[in-house]
Amino acid sequence: MADLEHFKQKLMALKDDLTQRVSAIDKDIKHEGMSSNWTEQATERENDEVLESLGNASEQELVMIDNALKRIDSGEYFSCSACGEDIPSARLELLPFSAHCVNCADKI
């Protein structure tokens, strides 16, 4: 089985990156430093929906990362949450927060 500490570090790095991204998105949505020009403000607000979508996706990924870290702590990280089979290390390298093996992920 692959090195658990390797995946824990990978997840922590992803978590730090996403936390910074969410923070930057929140700052942009709050319009800190917003232009005083009404036309430019309208353009800035048009981007809010896209930023919100990116922020929501990042927050969902943070939840999956936290769940993966809990699975590491409980010793269940390498097991599929649905069927209990081993999750291949190659899959975890690509998606370290994955809770399902390929077969179960396809079914979901």
C-alpha positions as CSV (number, residue, x, y, z in Angstrom):
1,M,0.0,0.0,0.0
2,A,1.2,3.5,-0.8
3,D,2.6,5.8,1.8
4,L,-0.2,7.3,3.9
5,E,1.9,10.3,4.9
6,H,2.5,11.1,1.2
7,F,-1.3,11.4,0.6
8,K,-1.8,13.3,3.8
9,Q,0.7,15.9,2.7
10,K,-0.8,16.0,-0.7
11,L,-4.3,16.6,0.7
12,M,-3.0,19.3,3.1
13,A,-1.3,21.1,0.2
14,L,-4.5,21.0,-1.8
15,K,-6.4,22.3,1.2
16,D,-4.1,25.2,1.6
17,D,-4.3,26.1,-2.1
18,L,-8.1,25.9,-2.1
19,T,-8.4,27.9,1.1
20,Q,-6.4,30.7,-0.5
21,R,-8.5,30.5,-3.6
22,V,-11.7,30.8,-1.7
23,S,-10.4,33.7,0.2
24,A,-9.4,35.5,-3.0
25,I,-12.8,34.8,-4.5
26,D,-14.5,36.1,-1.4
27,K,-12.4,39.3,-1.6
28,D,-13.3,39.7,-5.3
29,I,-17.0,39.2,-4.7
30,K,-17.0,41.8,-1.9
31,H,-15.6,44.2,-4.4
32,E,-12.8,45.5,-2.2
33,G,-11.2,48.2,-4.3
34,M,-14.2,48.4,-6.6
35,S,-14.0,51.1,-9.3
36,S,-16.0,54.2,-8.8
37,N,-17.1,54.1,-12.5
38,W,-20.7,52.7,-12.8
39,T,-19.9,51.0,-16.1
40,E,-16.9,49.2,-14.7
41,Q,-18.9,48.3,-11.6
42,A,-21.5,46.6,-13.8
43,T,-18.8,44.6,-15.5
44,E,-17.3,43.6,-12.2
45,R,-20.7,42.4,-10.9
46,E,-21.2,40.3,-14.0
47,N,-18.3,38.3,-13.0
48,D,-19.8,37.6,-9.5
49,E,-21.8,34.6,-10.7
50,V,-18.8,32.9,-12.2
51,L,-16.8,33.7,-9.1
52,E,-19.5,32.3,-6.9
53,S,-19.7,29.1,-8.9
54,L,-15.9,28.7,-8.6
55,G,-16.1,29.4,-4.9
56,N,-18.8,26.9,-4.3
57,A,-16.9,24.2,-6.3
58,S,-13.8,24.9,-4.2
59,E,-15.8,24.7,-0.9
60,Q,-17.2,21.4,-2.0
61,E,-13.7,20.1,-2.8
62,L,-12.6,21.3,0.7
63,V,-15.3,19.2,2.3
64,M,-14.1,16.2,0.3
65,I,-10.5,16.9,1.4
66,D,-11.6,17.1,5.0
67,N,-13.5,13.8,4.7
68,A,-10.4,12.2,3.1
69,L,-8.2,13.4,6.0
70,K,-10.8,11.9,8.5
71,R,-10.6,8.6,6.5
72,I,-6.8,8.7,6.9
73,D,-7.1,9.2,10.7
74,S,-9.7,6.4,10.9
75,G,-7.6,4.0,8.8
76,E,-10.2,3.8,6.0
77,Y,-8.4,6.0,3.4
78,F,-7.5,3.2,1.0
79,S,-11.0,1.5,1.1
80,C,-13.9,2.4,-1.1
81,S,-16.7,4.0,1.0
82,A,-19.3,2.1,-1.0
83,C,-18.0,-1.4,-1.5
84,G,-15.0,-1.6,0.8
85,E,-12.6,-2.7,-1.9
86,D,-9.2,-1.1,-2.2
87,I,-8.9,2.2,-4.0
88,P,-5.9,2.0,-6.4
89,S,-3.0,4.2,-5.5
90,A,-3.0,5.6,-9.1
91,R,-6.5,6.9,-8.6
92,L,-5.6,8.5,-5.3
93,E,-2.6,10.2,-6.9
94,L,-5.0,11.8,-9.4
95,L,-7.9,12.4,-6.9
96,P,-6.4,12.2,-3.4
97,F,-9.8,13.1,-2.0
98,S,-11.6,10.2,-3.8
99,A,-13.7,8.0,-1.5
100,H,-14.7,5.5,-4.1
101,C,-13.0,2.9,-6.3
102,V,-13.4,3.3,-10.1
103,N,-16.3,0.9,-10.3
104,C,-18.4,2.5,-7.6
105,A,-17.5,6.0,-9.0
106,D,-18.8,4.9,-12.4
107,K,-22.1,3.8,-10.8
108,I,-22.5,7.0,-8.9
